[in-house]
Amino acid sequence: MDEGDLLVICSSGAYGFSMSSNYNARLKAPEVLVKNGKAKLIRARETFEDLIYKELDL
């Protein structure tokens, strides 16, 4: 694979979003639904700001 290539994981078992965490400060991956050959982003990629927002003194 090269940077910018797309990787499709059709079945992730227990490793989907419902079992994801930020262990070791890993950001959660985006989720894309593919139906009838059309792709739709259903959960955006987590950002570093998403990870630390509770730590910020706002």
DAHUBEL-V181026 format. One record per backbone hydrogen bond with DSSP energy under -1.0 kcal/mol. NH is the residue of the N-H (numbers start at 0). CO is the residue of the C=O. Records with the same first field share a line. If there is no record, write none. Layout:
BEGIN
NH = CO ; CO
END
This chain:
BEGIN
4 = 1
14 = 11
18 = 15
19 = 16
24 = 21
25 = 22
30 = 42
32 = 39
34 = 37
37 = 34
39 = 32
41 = 30
42 = 30
45 = 27
50 = 46
51 = 47
52 = 48
54 = 51
57 = 55
END
